[in-house]
Amino acid sequence: MHAPQENKPRLLGVLQFWHADLAQMNGLMNLMADLAQSYAPRIDFLLYPRYDTNIRELTALKALEKAFNVGGMRSRRQRSGWPYGPNAQAMDAFMDVRKLYDDGNFPYAGALLMEADCVPLTLSWADDILDEFVASGKLASGHWDGSRDGNPPSSHMNGNLIFHPKLVHEIPELADGEVPMWGWDMHFWSRIRPFAHPSRLIYSDYRLNTPDNPLLGCNHLFAPRKHTHPDNPLSGQELKPSWLHGIKGTAGIDCVRSKLLA
């Protein structure tokens, strides 16, 4: 365990994973630990495996613990399959973060829900997105998708977002409600939206590095991004993300290593 480096707001990273994405989570954890040798961001981590996941296969844990403060909890709702499994896990995370806050054990400005298919794009990634969140004055910040047709409608803020536990006080159903039959971030979006900030630094590129959304080299990963839907508050603006969600496999991790650890 490491003492905080400076008297500034800190972030809690909630690492959500299950047995099917352990390999990619190991790669992400090793990457973040290695990056911290050059720049130690103001973040602590909470391991948050699904109820049935064996963390003995989390081979990168020792590396993460050498670089950061790391705690552990576990989701408890025994749901599986999509979307029930990830929905239940996220809702348990909201519940446990709220309890930490209510018990006086949350010395953080916010919590970041993190999945295995994410990569940092800057050394100061956690500081960048935390400072943006604090400056926003909102209770949630993340990648804001514009409205799209569909049933259910797919407008939402992607679930890899920063939130303050007060958000769960405002919307207790995030923790205490029934597990929805479609993505929780879309299901609760109408309730979250009044408290939400559109991040310029968190970006979701859905299923990047798959046949329907190929990764066109490492420069593609680090290229500026742009929202195009007119409903998006940032539509048309050039964005330079610090944290990217949606990259499948290890190609993104390899690209970040080649650029930031060269």
NORLIN-V881284 format. One record per pair of residues at least 12 apart in sequence whose C-alpha atoms are under 8 Angstrom apart, sorted by the first residue. I is the first residue (numbers start at 1). J is the second residue. D is the distance in whole Angstrom. If there is no record, write none. Layout:
BEGIN
I/J/D  I/J/D
END
This chain:
BEGIN
1/65/7  1/66/7  1/68/7  1/69/5  1/70/7  2/67/8  2/68/6  2/69/6  4/42/8  5/42/8  8/42/8  9/42/7  9/108/6  9/109/6  9/130/8  10/42/5  10/43/6  10/44/8  10/107/7  10/108/5  10/109/6  10/110/7  10/130/8  11/42/6  11/43/5  11/44/6  11/108/5  11/109/6  11/110/5  11/111/6  11/112/7  11/126/7  11/130/7  12/43/6  12/44/5  12/45/6  12/46/7  12/108/6  12/110/6  12/111/5  12/112/6  13/43/7  13/44/6  13/45/5  13/46/6  13/111/6  13/112/5  13/113/6  13/114/7  14/45/6  14/46/5  14/47/6  14/48/6  14/93/8  14/111/7  14/112/6  14/113/5  14/114/6  15/45/7  15/46/6  15/47/5  15/48/5  15/49/7  15/113/7  15/114/5  15/115/6  15/116/8  16/47/7  16/48/5  16/49/6  16/50/7  16/89/8  16/90/8  16/113/7  16/114/6  16/115/5  16/116/7  17/48/7  17/49/5  17/50/6  17/115/6  17/116/7  18/49/6  18/50/5  18/52/8  18/53/5  19/53/5  19/54/7  21/116/7  22/57/7  22/58/7  22/116/8  24/116/6  24/117/7  24/249/7  24/250/7  25/58/8  25/115/8  25/116/5  25/117/8  26/58/6  26/59/6  26/60/5  26/61/8  27/60/7  27/250/7  27/253/7  28/116/7  28/118/7  28/119/7  28/253/7  29/60/6  29/61/7  29/63/8  29/64/6  30/60/6  30/63/6  30/64/7  31/253/7  31/257/7  32/64/7  32/120/8  33/63/6  33/64/5  33/66/8  33/67/6  33/68/8  35/123/6  35/260/8  35/261/7  36/67/6  36/123/8  37/67/8  38/123/8  39/123/6  39/124/7  40/67/8  40/124/8  41/123/8  41/124/6  41/125/7  41/126/6  41/127/6  42/126/7  42/127/6  43/68/7  43/126/7  43/127/8  44/68/6  44/69/5  44/70/6  45/68/7  45/69/6  45/70/5  45/71/6  46/70/6  46/71/5  46/72/5  46/73/7  47/70/7  47/71/6  47/72/5  47/73/6  47/74/8  48/72/6  48/73/5  48/74/5  48/75/7  48/93/8  49/73/7  49/74/5  49/75/6  50/74/6  50/75/5  50/76/7  50/89/6  51/74/6  51/75/5  51/76/5  51/77/7  51/78/7  75/88/8  75/89/5  75/92/6  75/93/7  76/89/8  76/92/7  77/89/7  77/92/7  83/180/8  83/181/6  83/182/6  83/183/6  84/179/7  84/180/7  84/181/7  84/182/8  87/179/6  87/180/7  87/183/7  87/184/6  88/179/6  90/113/8  91/174/6  91/175/5  91/176/8  91/179/8  92/175/6  93/175/8  94/165/8  94/168/7  94/174/7  94/175/5  95/168/8  95/174/8  95/175/5  95/176/7  97/111/8  97/165/6  98/165/5  98/166/8  98/168/7  98/169/8  101/165/7  109/130/8  109/134/7  109/164/7  110/130/7  110/162/6  110/163/5  110/164/5  110/165/7  111/162/5  111/163/5  111/164/6  111/165/8  112/160/7  112/161/6  112/162/4  112/163/7  113/159/7  113/160/5  113/161/6  113/162/6  114/160/5  114/161/8  115/160/7  115/245/8  117/245/6  117/246/5  117/247/5  117/248/6  117/249/8  118/243/7  118/244/5  118/245/4  118/246/6  118/247/6  119/243/6  119/244/5  119/245/7  119/247/8  119/252/7  119/253/7  119/256/8  120/242/6  120/243/5  120/244/6  120/256/7  121/222/7  121/241/7  121/242/5  121/243/6  121/244/7  121/256/7  122/242/5  122/243/8  122/260/7  123/260/7  124/242/8  125/242/5  125/243/6  126/242/8  128/201/8  128/242/7  129/199/8  129/201/6  129/202/7  129/242/7  129/243/8  130/162/8  132/199/8  133/162/7  133/197/8  133/199/8  136/197/7  138/195/6  138/196/6  138/197/6  139/163/5  139/164/5  139/165/8  139/166/7  139/167/6  139/195/5  139/196/6  139/197/8  140/161/7  140/162/5  140/163/4  140/164/7  140/167/7  140/192/8  140/195/6  140/196/5  140/197/6  141/161/6  141/162/5  141/163/7  141/196/6  141/197/5  141/198/6  141/199/6  142/157/6  142/158/7  142/159/8  142/160/7  142/161/5  142/162/6  142/196/8  142/197/7  142/198/6  142/199/5  142/201/8  142/202/6  142/203/7  143/157/5  143/158/6  143/160/8  143/161/7  143/198/6  143/199/6  143/200/8  143/202/6  143/203/5  143/204/6  144/156/6  144/157/4  144/158/7  144/198/5  144/199/7  144/232/7  145/157/6  145/158/7  145/229/8  145/232/6  146/229/6  146/230/7  146/231/5  146/232/5  147/229/8  147/231/6  147/232/8  152/182/8  153/186/8  154/186/6  155/186/7  155/189/8  156/185/6  156/186/5  156/189/5  157/185/6  157/186/7  157/189/7  158/185/6  158/204/7  159/184/8  159/185/5  160/245/7  161/202/8  167/192/8  167/195/8  171/191/7  171/192/8  174/188/7  198/233/7  198/234/7  200/234/8  200/239/6  200/240/7  200/241/6  201/239/7  201/240/6  201/241/4  201/242/5  201/243/6  202/241/6  202/242/6  202/243/5  202/244/6  202/245/8  203/241/6  203/243/6  203/244/5  203/245/6  204/244/6  204/245/5  204/246/6  205/244/7  205/245/6  205/246/5  205/247/7  206/245/7  206/246/5  206/247/7  207/246/5  207/247/6  207/248/6  208/246/6  208/247/5  208/248/6  209/247/6  209/248/6  209/249/7  209/251/8  210/248/7  218/252/8  218/255/5  221/252/7  221/255/8  222/240/8  223/240/7  224/238/6  224/239/5  224/240/5  224/241/7  225/238/6  225/239/5  225/240/6  225/241/7  226/238/5  226/239/6
END
